[in-house]
Amino acid sequence: MNKVTLSGTVRTEVGTKQAVQLRRDQRVPCVLYGGDKTIHFSVDEKALNKLVFTPEVNGIELDLDGTTTLAMISEKQFHPTTDRVLHVDFLELNDNKPARAKLAVRLQGQPVGVRKGGKLNQSMRKMRVKGLPNSIPTHLDVDIAELDINQTIRVSDLKFEGLTLLEREGDVVAAVKMVKKAEVKTEGADDKKGKKK
């Protein structure tokens, strides 16, 4: 897991009025869960956007008024029309305690079946996993080079060191299917074409 640093300021006041004022000041209200106590804080909106809008999962070293805590983003709330980040929940990570994350699935290689004329379908673009923080990667690489026509890769086919996959074992991750040829209907020559009544 990559680690990035994010600075925040602990909030002494909470509530809607305080949250609105923070957003006016280009700051985002946040909450840190999972530790000895719940901590309310705010961070700079631009700095947070760099983390929120990346598809990668990162460990975040939160510097809250001089105290550093390793955490990860667990929930995000966006404005319904502007996509502006309104609120973020963070989960404190413990090196000795398994954490859950949703990781992007990246397919590696060109399948044999595609070279034969098949079409690749990726059914699962993200996957829920559980593992110790140091075992959680930024994404999951899945090798599909040997995938032939009418073959699939299911969750049960995948193994990642230090991780437990939390999806159903029978769910399809990727498959190569034969492309259906469009049926072309041909009309017989009937001498009616082009004739005027």
mmCIF file of the C-alpha atoms, coordinates in Angstrom:
data_MODEL
# 
_entry.id   MODEL 
# 
loop_
_atom_site.group_PDB 
_atom_site.id 
_atom_site.type_symbol 
_atom_site.label_atom_id 
_atom_site.label_alt_id 
_atom_site.label_comp_id 
_atom_site.label_asym_id 
_atom_site.label_entity_id 
_atom_site.label_seq_id 
_atom_site.pdbx_PDB_ins_code 
_atom_site.Cartn_x 
_atom_site.Cartn_y 
_atom_site.Cartn_z 
_atom_site.occupancy 
_atom_site.B_iso_or_equiv 
_atom_site.pdbx_formal_charge 
_atom_site.auth_seq_id 
_atom_site.auth_comp_id 
_atom_site.auth_asym_id 
_atom_site.auth_atom_id 
_atom_site.pdbx_PDB_model_num 
ATOM 1   C CA . MET A 1 1   ? 0.000   0.000   0.000   1.00 0.00 ? 1   MET A CA 1 
ATOM 2   C CA . ASN A 1 2   ? 1.366   3.397   -0.992  1.00 0.00 ? 2   ASN A CA 1 
ATOM 3   C CA . LYS A 1 3   ? 1.435   5.980   1.748   1.00 0.00 ? 3   LYS A CA 1 
ATOM 4   C CA . VAL A 1 4   ? 0.679   9.652   1.274   1.00 0.00 ? 4   VAL A CA 1 
ATOM 5   C CA . THR A 1 5   ? 0.601   12.482  3.803   1.00 0.00 ? 5   THR A CA 1 
ATOM 6   C CA . LEU A 1 6   ? -2.430  14.653  4.497   1.00 0.00 ? 6   LEU A CA 1 
ATOM 7   C CA . SER A 1 7   ? -2.599  17.444  7.075   1.00 0.00 ? 7   SER A CA 1 
ATOM 8   C CA . GLY A 1 8   ? -5.769  18.290  8.952   1.00 0.00 ? 8   GLY A CA 1 
ATOM 9   C CA . THR A 1 9   ? -7.046  20.462  11.771  1.00 0.00 ? 9   THR A CA 1 
ATOM 10  C CA . VAL A 1 10  ? -9.049  18.980  14.633  1.00 0.00 ? 10  VAL A CA 1 
ATOM 11  C CA . ARG A 1 11  ? -12.549 20.454  14.945  1.00 0.00 ? 11  ARG A CA 1 
ATOM 12  C CA . THR A 1 12  ? -13.849 21.462  18.342  1.00 0.00 ? 12  THR A CA 1 
ATOM 13  C CA . GLU A 1 13  ? -17.285 22.368  16.987  1.00 0.00 ? 13  GLU A CA 1 
ATOM 14  C CA . VAL A 1 14  ? -19.453 20.050  14.897  1.00 0.00 ? 14  VAL A CA 1 
ATOM 15  C CA . GLY A 1 15  ? -22.787 20.446  13.202  1.00 0.00 ? 15  GLY A CA 1 
ATOM 16  C CA . THR A 1 16  ? -24.346 21.702  9.985   1.00 0.00 ? 16  THR A CA 1 
ATOM 17  C CA . LYS A 1 17  ? -23.536 25.375  10.551  1.00 0.00 ? 17  LYS A CA 1 
ATOM 18  C CA . GLN A 1 18  ? -19.869 24.627  11.187  1.00 0.00 ? 18  GLN A CA 1 
ATOM 19  C CA . ALA A 1 19  ? -19.700 22.320  8.149   1.00 0.00 ? 19  ALA A CA 1 
ATOM 20  C CA . VAL A 1 20  ? -21.161 24.986  5.865   1.00 0.00 ? 20  VAL A CA 1 
ATOM 21  C CA . GLN A 1 21  ? -18.581 27.526  7.062   1.00 0.00 ? 21  GLN A CA 1 
ATOM 22  C CA . LEU A 1 22  ? -15.747 25.056  6.486   1.00 0.00 ? 22  LEU A CA 1 
ATOM 23  C CA . ARG A 1 23  ? -16.861 24.476  2.901   1.00 0.00 ? 23  ARG A CA 1 
ATOM 24  C CA . ARG A 1 24  ? -16.978 28.223  2.313   1.00 0.00 ? 24  ARG A CA 1 
ATOM 25  C CA . ASP A 1 25  ? -13.349 28.312  3.426   1.00 0.00 ? 25  ASP A CA 1 
ATOM 26  C CA . GLN A 1 26  ? -12.469 25.553  0.883   1.00 0.00 ? 26  GLN A CA 1 
ATOM 27  C CA . ARG A 1 27  ? -12.118 22.941  3.620   1.00 0.00 ? 27  ARG A CA 1 
ATOM 28  C CA . VAL A 1 28  ? -13.850 19.563  3.914   1.00 0.00 ? 28  VAL A CA 1 
ATOM 29  C CA . PRO A 1 29  ? -15.265 18.249  7.202   1.00 0.00 ? 29  PRO A CA 1 
ATOM 30  C CA . CYS A 1 30  ? -13.982 14.739  7.988   1.00 0.00 ? 30  CYS A CA 1 
ATOM 31  C CA . VAL A 1 31  ? -14.258 12.108  10.706  1.00 0.00 ? 31  VAL A CA 1 
ATOM 32  C CA . LEU A 1 32  ? -11.684 9.520   11.778  1.00 0.00 ? 32  LEU A CA 1 
ATOM 33  C CA . TYR A 1 33  ? -13.092 6.233   13.126  1.00 0.00 ? 33  TYR A CA 1 
ATOM 34  C CA . GLY A 1 34  ? -11.536 3.016   14.376  1.00 0.00 ? 34  GLY A CA 1 
ATOM 35  C CA . GLY A 1 35  ? -9.267  4.345   17.102  1.00 0.00 ? 35  GLY A CA 1 
ATOM 36  C CA . ASP A 1 36  ? -9.717  4.875   20.825  1.00 0.00 ? 36  ASP A CA 1 
ATOM 37  C CA . LYS A 1 37  ? -12.018 7.796   20.070  1.00 0.00 ? 37  LYS A CA 1 
ATOM 38  C CA . THR A 1 38  ? -13.790 9.380   17.109  1.00 0.00 ? 38  THR A CA 1 
ATOM 39  C CA . ILE A 1 39  ? -11.983 12.496  15.863  1.00 0.00 ? 39  ILE A CA 1 
ATOM 40  C CA . HIS A 1 40  ? -13.648 15.286  13.886  1.00 0.00 ? 40  HIS A CA 1 
ATOM 41  C CA . PHE A 1 41  ? -11.320 17.342  11.711  1.00 0.00 ? 41  PHE A CA 1 
ATOM 42  C CA . SER A 1 42  ? -11.112 19.282  8.451   1.00 0.00 ? 42  SER A CA 1 
ATOM 43  C CA . VAL A 1 43  ? -8.659  19.237  5.550   1.00 0.00 ? 43  VAL A CA 1 
ATOM 44  C CA . ASP A 1 44  ? -7.866  21.459  2.589   1.00 0.00 ? 44  ASP A CA 1 
ATOM 45  C CA . GLU A 1 45  ? -10.274 20.673  -0.259  1.00 0.00 ? 45  GLU A CA 1 
ATOM 46  C CA . LYS A 1 46  ? -7.676  20.709  -3.048  1.00 0.00 ? 46  LYS A CA 1 
ATOM 47  C CA . ALA A 1 47  ? -5.304  18.426  -1.144  1.00 0.00 ? 47  ALA A CA 1 
ATOM 48  C CA . LEU A 1 48  ? -8.121  15.989  -0.414  1.00 0.00 ? 48  LEU A CA 1 
ATOM 49  C CA . ASN A 1 49  ? -9.355  15.929  -4.024  1.00 0.00 ? 49  ASN A CA 1 
ATOM 50  C CA . LYS A 1 50  ? -6.055  14.428  -5.159  1.00 0.00 ? 50  LYS A CA 1 
ATOM 51  C CA . LEU A 1 51  ? -6.792  11.397  -2.968  1.00 0.00 ? 51  LEU A CA 1 
ATOM 52  C CA . VAL A 1 52  ? -10.550 11.135  -3.408  1.00 0.00 ? 52  VAL A CA 1 
ATOM 53  C CA . PHE A 1 53  ? -10.522 11.132  -7.198  1.00 0.00 ? 53  PHE A CA 1 
ATOM 54  C CA . THR A 1 54  ? -7.704  8.616   -7.669  1.00 0.00 ? 54  THR A CA 1 
ATOM 55  C CA . PRO A 1 55  ? -8.687  4.998   -8.437  1.00 0.00 ? 55  PRO A CA 1 
ATOM 56  C CA . GLU A 1 56  ? -5.793  3.718   -6.333  1.00 0.00 ? 56  GLU A CA 1 
ATOM 57  C CA . VAL A 1 57  ? -6.125  2.816   -2.664  1.00 0.00 ? 57  VAL A CA 1 
ATOM 58  C CA . ASN A 1 58  ? -3.550  4.548   -0.509  1.00 0.00 ? 58  ASN A CA 1 
ATOM 59  C CA . GLY A 1 59  ? -2.596  4.475   3.131   1.00 0.00 ? 59  GLY A CA 1 
ATOM 60  C CA . ILE A 1 60  ? -2.902  8.050   4.388   1.00 0.00 ? 60  ILE A CA 1 
ATOM 61  C CA . GLU A 1 61  ? -0.661  9.377   7.116   1.00 0.00 ? 61  GLU A CA 1 
ATOM 62  C CA . LEU A 1 62  ? -3.004  11.876  8.717   1.00 0.00 ? 62  LEU A CA 1 
ATOM 63  C CA . ASP A 1 63  ? -1.220  14.688  10.519  1.00 0.00 ? 63  ASP A CA 1 
ATOM 64  C CA . LEU A 1 64  ? -3.814  16.117  12.885  1.00 0.00 ? 64  LEU A CA 1 
ATOM 65  C CA . ASP A 1 65  ? -2.351  19.034  14.823  1.00 0.00 ? 65  ASP A CA 1 
ATOM 66  C CA . GLY A 1 66  ? 1.003   17.264  15.105  1.00 0.00 ? 66  GLY A CA 1 
ATOM 67  C CA . THR A 1 67  ? -0.303  13.744  15.803  1.00 0.00 ? 67  THR A CA 1 
ATOM 68  C CA . THR A 1 68  ? 0.206   11.275  12.934  1.00 0.00 ? 68  THR A CA 1 
ATOM 69  C CA . THR A 1 69  ? -2.215  8.393   12.354  1.00 0.00 ? 69  THR A CA 1 
ATOM 70  C CA . LEU A 1 70  ? -2.240  5.853   9.520   1.00 0.00 ? 70  LEU A CA 1 
ATOM 71  C CA . ALA A 1 71  ? -5.695  5.683   7.943   1.00 0.00 ? 71  ALA A CA 1 
ATOM 72  C CA . MET A 1 72  ? -7.588  5.044   4.723   1.00 0.00 ? 72  MET A CA 1 
ATOM 73  C CA . ILE A 1 73  ? -10.696 6.561   3.154   1.00 0.00 ? 73  ILE A CA 1 
ATOM 74  C CA . SER A 1 74  ? -13.794 4.496   3.954   1.00 0.00 ? 74  SER A CA 1 
ATOM 75  C CA . GLU A 1 75  ? -16.737 6.663   2.840   1.00 0.00 ? 75  GLU A CA 1 
ATOM 76  C CA . LYS A 1 76  ? -17.105 9.720   0.579   1.00 0.00 ? 76  LYS A CA 1 
ATOM 77  C CA . GLN A 1 77  ? -20.052 12.072  0.179   1.00 0.00 ? 77  GLN A CA 1 
ATOM 78  C CA . PHE A 1 78  ? -20.381 14.239  -2.932  1.00 0.00 ? 78  PHE A CA 1 
ATOM 79  C CA . HIS A 1 79  ? -22.630 17.122  -3.923  1.00 0.00 ? 79  HIS A CA 1 
ATOM 80  C CA . PRO A 1 80  ? -25.340 15.628  -6.213  1.00 0.00 ? 80  PRO A CA 1 
ATOM 81  C CA . THR A 1 81  ? -24.855 18.137  -9.047  1.00 0.00 ? 81  THR A CA 1 
ATOM 82  C CA . THR A 1 82  ? -21.328 19.543  -8.763  1.00 0.00 ? 82  THR A CA 1 
ATOM 83  C CA . ASP A 1 83  ? -19.464 16.395  -7.555  1.00 0.00 ? 83  ASP A CA 1 
ATOM 84  C CA . ARG A 1 84  ? -17.767 18.566  -4.950  1.00 0.00 ? 84  ARG A CA 1 
ATOM 85  C CA . VAL A 1 85  ? -16.570 16.556  -1.948  1.00 0.00 ? 85  VAL A CA 1 
ATOM 86  C CA . LEU A 1 86  ? -18.842 17.348  1.005   1.00 0.00 ? 86  LEU A CA 1 
ATOM 87  C CA . HIS A 1 87  ? -17.637 14.913  3.668   1.00 0.00 ? 87  HIS A CA 1 
ATOM 88  C CA . VAL A 1 88  ? -15.145 12.062  4.076   1.00 0.00 ? 88  VAL A CA 1 
ATOM 89  C CA . ASP A 1 89  ? -14.907 9.300   6.671   1.00 0.00 ? 89  ASP A CA 1 
ATOM 90  C CA . PHE A 1 90  ? -11.481 7.851   7.418   1.00 0.00 ? 90  PHE A CA 1 
ATOM 91  C CA . LEU A 1 91  ? -10.733 4.529   9.107   1.00 0.00 ? 91  LEU A CA 1 
ATOM 92  C CA . GLU A 1 92  ? -7.698  4.262   11.370  1.00 0.00 ? 92  GLU A CA 1 
ATOM 93  C CA . LEU A 1 93  ? -5.400  1.393   10.419  1.00 0.00 ? 93  LEU A CA 1 
ATOM 94  C CA . ASN A 1 94  ? -3.503  -0.882  12.758  1.00 0.00 ? 94  ASN A CA 1 
ATOM 95  C CA . ASP A 1 95  ? -0.515  -2.841  11.395  1.00 0.00 ? 95  ASP A CA 1 
ATOM 96  C CA . ASN A 1 96  ? -1.668  -5.919  13.337  1.00 0.00 ? 96  ASN A CA 1 
ATOM 97  C CA . LYS A 1 97  ? -5.383  -5.672  12.556  1.00 0.00 ? 97  LYS A CA 1 
ATOM 98  C CA . PRO A 1 98  ? -6.920  -6.712  9.192   1.00 0.00 ? 98  PRO A CA 1 
ATOM 99  C CA . ALA A 1 99  ? -8.607  -3.949  7.219   1.00 0.00 ? 99  ALA A CA 1 
ATOM 100 C CA . ARG A 1 100 ? -11.131 -4.052  4.390   1.00 0.00 ? 100 ARG A CA 1 
ATOM 101 C CA . ALA A 1 101 ? -10.697 -2.222  1.092   1.00 0.00 ? 101 ALA A CA 1 
ATOM 102 C CA . LYS A 1 102 ? -12.224 -2.079  -2.380  1.00 0.00 ? 102 LYS A CA 1 
ATOM 103 C CA . LEU A 1 103 ? -9.472  -2.359  -4.986  1.00 0.00 ? 103 LEU A CA 1 
ATOM 104 C CA . ALA A 1 104 ? -9.508  -1.692  -8.723  1.00 0.00 ? 104 ALA A CA 1 
ATOM 105 C CA . VAL A 1 105 ? -8.993  -4.794  -10.906 1.00 0.00 ? 105 VAL A CA 1 
ATOM 106 C CA . ARG A 1 106 ? -6.441  -4.362  -13.704 1.00 0.00 ? 106 ARG A CA 1 
ATOM 107 C CA . LEU A 1 107 ? -6.270  -6.949  -16.473 1.00 0.00 ? 107 LEU A CA 1 
ATOM 108 C CA . GLN A 1 108 ? -2.769  -7.805  -17.690 1.00 0.00 ? 108 GLN A CA 1 
ATOM 109 C CA . GLY A 1 109 ? -1.880  -9.225  -21.118 1.00 0.00 ? 109 GLY A CA 1 
ATOM 110 C CA . GLN A 1 110 ? -3.771  -9.876  -24.346 1.00 0.00 ? 110 GLN A CA 1 
ATOM 111 C CA . PRO A 1 111 ? -5.905  -13.026 -24.193 1.00 0.00 ? 111 PRO A CA 1 
ATOM 112 C CA . VAL A 1 112 ? -5.302  -15.862 -26.653 1.00 0.00 ? 112 VAL A CA 1 
ATOM 113 C CA . GLY A 1 113 ? -9.019  -15.839 -27.414 1.00 0.00 ? 113 GLY A CA 1 
ATOM 114 C CA . VAL A 1 114 ? -8.988  -12.191 -28.474 1.00 0.00 ? 114 VAL A CA 1 
ATOM 115 C CA . ARG A 1 115 ? -6.254  -12.904 -30.997 1.00 0.00 ? 115 ARG A CA 1 
ATOM 116 C CA . LYS A 1 116 ? -8.547  -15.613 -32.407 1.00 0.00 ? 116 LYS A CA 1 
ATOM 117 C CA . GLY A 1 117 ? -11.364 -13.123 -32.876 1.00 0.00 ? 117 GLY A CA 1 
ATOM 118 C CA . GLY A 1 118 ? -13.087 -13.308 -29.485 1.00 0.00 ? 118 GLY A CA 1 
ATOM 119 C CA . LYS A 1 119 ? -14.234 -10.342 -27.402 1.00 0.00 ? 119 LYS A CA 1 
ATOM 120 C CA . LEU A 1 120 ? -12.988 -9.627  -23.874 1.00 0.00 ? 120 LEU A CA 1 
ATOM 121 C CA . ASN A 1 121 ? -15.565 -8.709  -21.236 1.00 0.00 ? 121 ASN A CA 1 
ATOM 122 C CA . GLN A 1 122 ? -14.515 -7.439  -17.809 1.00 0.00 ? 122 GLN A CA 1 
ATOM 123 C CA . SER A 1 123 ? -17.428 -8.075  -15.459 1.00 0.00 ? 123 SER A CA 1 
ATOM 124 C CA . MET A 1 124 ? -15.737 -6.976  -12.250 1.00 0.00 ? 124 MET A CA 1 
ATOM 125 C CA . ARG A 1 125 ? -13.808 -3.710  -12.116 1.00 0.00 ? 125 ARG A CA 1 
ATOM 126 C CA . LYS A 1 126 ? -13.455 -3.531  -8.338  1.00 0.00 ? 126 LYS A CA 1 
ATOM 127 C CA . MET A 1 127 ? -13.099 -6.201  -5.698  1.00 0.00 ? 127 MET A CA 1 
ATOM 128 C CA . ARG A 1 128 ? -13.516 -6.158  -1.928  1.00 0.00 ? 128 ARG A CA 1 
ATOM 129 C CA . VAL A 1 129 ? -10.589 -7.614  0.011   1.00 0.00 ? 129 VAL A CA 1 
ATOM 130 C CA . LYS A 1 130 ? -9.406  -8.032  3.584   1.00 0.00 ? 130 LYS A CA 1 
ATOM 131 C CA . GLY A 1 131 ? -5.841  -8.113  4.852   1.00 0.00 ? 131 GLY A CA 1 
ATOM 132 C CA . LEU A 1 132 ? -3.252  -6.438  7.039   1.00 0.00 ? 132 LEU A CA 1 
ATOM 133 C CA . PRO A 1 133 ? -2.544  -2.849  5.912   1.00 0.00 ? 133 PRO A CA 1 
ATOM 134 C CA . ASN A 1 134 ? 0.946   -3.700  4.686   1.00 0.00 ? 134 ASN A CA 1 
ATOM 135 C CA . SER A 1 135 ? -0.480  -6.521  2.523   1.00 0.00 ? 135 SER A CA 1 
ATOM 136 C CA . ILE A 1 136 ? -3.093  -4.392  0.755   1.00 0.00 ? 136 ILE A CA 1 
ATOM 137 C CA . PRO A 1 137 ? -1.835  -3.226  -2.671  1.00 0.00 ? 137 PRO A CA 1 
ATOM 138 C CA . THR A 1 138 ? -3.015  -0.127  -4.523  1.00 0.00 ? 138 THR A CA 1 
ATOM 139 C CA . HIS A 1 139 ? -4.841  -2.365  -7.055  1.00 0.00 ? 139 HIS A CA 1 
ATOM 140 C CA . LEU A 1 140 ? -5.196  -6.010  -8.125  1.00 0.00 ? 140 LEU A CA 1 
ATOM 141 C CA . ASP A 1 141 ? -3.383  -7.315  -11.234 1.00 0.00 ? 141 ASP A CA 1 
ATOM 142 C CA . VAL A 1 142 ? -5.098  -10.236 -13.001 1.00 0.00 ? 142 VAL A CA 1 
ATOM 143 C CA . ASP A 1 143 ? -3.204  -12.094 -15.764 1.00 0.00 ? 143 ASP A CA 1 
ATOM 144 C CA . ILE A 1 144 ? -5.545  -12.882 -18.661 1.00 0.00 ? 144 ILE A CA 1 
ATOM 145 C CA . ALA A 1 145 ? -2.976  -13.795 -21.341 1.00 0.00 ? 145 ALA A CA 1 
ATOM 146 C CA . GLU A 1 146 ? -3.975  -17.513 -21.395 1.00 0.00 ? 146 GLU A CA 1 
ATOM 147 C CA . LEU A 1 147 ? -7.713  -16.846 -21.545 1.00 0.00 ? 147 LEU A CA 1 
ATOM 148 C CA . ASP A 1 148 ? -9.188  -18.566 -24.636 1.00 0.00 ? 148 ASP A CA 1 
ATOM 149 C CA . ILE A 1 149 ? -12.571 -18.244 -26.320 1.00 0.00 ? 149 ILE A CA 1 
ATOM 150 C CA . ASN A 1 150 ? -15.460 -19.283 -24.024 1.00 0.00 ? 150 ASN A CA 1 
ATOM 151 C CA . GLN A 1 151 ? -13.158 -19.308 -20.986 1.00 0.00 ? 151 GLN A CA 1 
ATOM 152 C CA . THR A 1 152 ? -13.699 -17.267 -17.830 1.00 0.00 ? 152 THR A CA 1 
ATOM 153 C CA . ILE A 1 153 ? -11.760 -16.191 -14.778 1.00 0.00 ? 153 ILE A CA 1 
ATOM 154 C CA . ARG A 1 154 ? -13.798 -16.352 -11.591 1.00 0.00 ? 154 ARG A CA 1 
ATOM 155 C CA . VAL A 1 155 ? -13.078 -15.039 -8.120  1.00 0.00 ? 155 VAL A CA 1 
ATOM 156 C CA . SER A 1 156 ? -12.256 -18.589 -7.019  1.00 0.00 ? 156 SER A CA 1 
ATOM 157 C CA . ASP A 1 157 ? -9.433  -18.715 -9.600  1.00 0.00 ? 157 ASP A CA 1 
ATOM 158 C CA . LEU A 1 158 ? -7.591  -15.793 -8.016  1.00 0.00 ? 158 LEU A CA 1 
ATOM 159 C CA . LYS A 1 159 ? -5.091  -15.847 -5.166  1.00 0.00 ? 159 LYS A CA 1 
ATOM 160 C CA . PHE A 1 160 ? -3.276  -12.843 -3.727  1.00 0.00 ? 160 PHE A CA 1 
ATOM 161 C CA . GLU A 1 161 ? -0.699  -13.252 -0.994  1.00 0.00 ? 161 GLU A CA 1 
ATOM 162 C CA . GLY A 1 162 ? -1.880  -11.913 2.345   1.00 0.00 ? 162 GLY A CA 1 
ATOM 163 C CA . LEU A 1 163 ? -5.387  -11.117 1.075   1.00 0.00 ? 163 LEU A CA 1 
ATOM 164 C CA . THR A 1 164 ? -8.809  -12.690 1.523   1.00 0.00 ? 164 THR A CA 1 
ATOM 165 C CA . LEU A 1 165 ? -11.234 -11.965 -1.323  1.00 0.00 ? 165 LEU A CA 1 
ATOM 166 C CA . LEU A 1 166 ? -14.660 -10.978 -0.047  1.00 0.00 ? 166 LEU A CA 1 
ATOM 167 C CA . GLU A 1 167 ? -16.588 -11.454 -3.302  1.00 0.00 ? 167 GLU A CA 1 
ATOM 168 C CA . ARG A 1 168 ? -18.607 -14.585 -4.143  1.00 0.00 ? 168 ARG A CA 1 
ATOM 169 C CA . GLU A 1 169 ? -16.325 -17.331 -5.450  1.00 0.00 ? 169 GLU A CA 1 
ATOM 170 C CA . GLY A 1 170 ? -18.483 -18.017 -8.495  1.00 0.00 ? 170 GLY A CA 1 
ATOM 171 C CA . ASP A 1 171 ? -18.597 -14.396 -9.696  1.00 0.00 ? 171 ASP A CA 1 
ATOM 172 C CA . VAL A 1 172 ? -16.983 -13.822 -13.105 1.00 0.00 ? 172 VAL A CA 1 
ATOM 173 C CA . VAL A 1 173 ? -14.096 -11.351 -13.218 1.00 0.00 ? 173 VAL A CA 1 
ATOM 174 C CA . ALA A 1 174 ? -13.338 -11.553 -16.952 1.00 0.00 ? 174 ALA A CA 1 
ATOM 175 C CA . ALA A 1 175 ? -14.338 -13.711 -19.912 1.00 0.00 ? 175 ALA A CA 1 
ATOM 176 C CA . VAL A 1 176 ? -13.643 -14.081 -23.626 1.00 0.00 ? 176 VAL A CA 1 
ATOM 177 C CA . LYS A 1 177 ? -16.693 -14.757 -25.789 1.00 0.00 ? 177 LYS A CA 1 
ATOM 178 C CA . MET A 1 178 ? -17.051 -15.512 -29.474 1.00 0.00 ? 178 MET A CA 1 
ATOM 179 C CA . VAL A 1 179 ? -18.279 -12.487 -31.379 1.00 0.00 ? 179 VAL A CA 1 
ATOM 180 C CA . LYS A 1 180 ? -21.721 -13.142 -32.830 1.00 0.00 ? 180 LYS A CA 1 
ATOM 181 C CA . LYS A 1 181 ? -21.763 -12.479 -36.531 1.00 0.00 ? 181 LYS A CA 1 
ATOM 182 C CA . ALA A 1 182 ? -24.584 -10.247 -37.624 1.00 0.00 ? 182 ALA A CA 1 
ATOM 183 C CA . GLU A 1 183 ? -27.052 -12.086 -39.754 1.00 0.00 ? 183 GLU A CA 1 
ATOM 184 C CA . VAL A 1 184 ? -27.337 -10.362 -43.074 1.00 0.00 ? 184 VAL A CA 1 
ATOM 185 C CA . LYS A 1 185 ? -30.703 -10.831 -44.687 1.00 0.00 ? 185 LYS A CA 1 
ATOM 186 C CA . THR A 1 186 ? -30.499 -10.883 -48.447 1.00 0.00 ? 186 THR A CA 1 
ATOM 187 C CA . GLU A 1 187 ? -33.506 -10.380 -50.605 1.00 0.00 ? 187 GLU A CA 1 
ATOM 188 C CA . GLY A 1 188 ? -33.806 -12.322 -53.834 1.00 0.00 ? 188 GLY A CA 1 
ATOM 189 C CA . ALA A 1 189 ? -33.861 -10.463 -57.121 1.00 0.00 ? 189 ALA A CA 1 
ATOM 190 C CA . ASP A 1 190 ? -37.511 -10.021 -57.862 1.00 0.00 ? 190 ASP A CA 1 
ATOM 191 C CA . ASP A 1 191 ? -37.490 -7.349  -60.591 1.00 0.00 ? 191 ASP A CA 1 
ATOM 192 C CA . LYS A 1 192 ? -39.750 -5.202  -58.344 1.00 0.00 ? 192 LYS A CA 1 
ATOM 193 C CA . LYS A 1 193 ? -36.874 -3.074  -57.197 1.00 0.00 ? 193 LYS A CA 1 
ATOM 194 C CA . GLY A 1 194 ? -36.785 0.183   -59.048 1.00 0.00 ? 194 GLY A CA 1 
ATOM 195 C CA . LYS A 1 195 ? -40.040 -0.415  -60.934 1.00 0.00 ? 195 LYS A CA 1 
ATOM 196 C CA . LYS A 1 196 ? -42.785 2.186   -60.823 1.00 0.00 ? 196 LYS A CA 1 
ATOM 197 C CA . LYS A 1 197 ? -46.391 1.240   -60.443 1.00 0.00 ? 197 LYS A CA 1 
# 
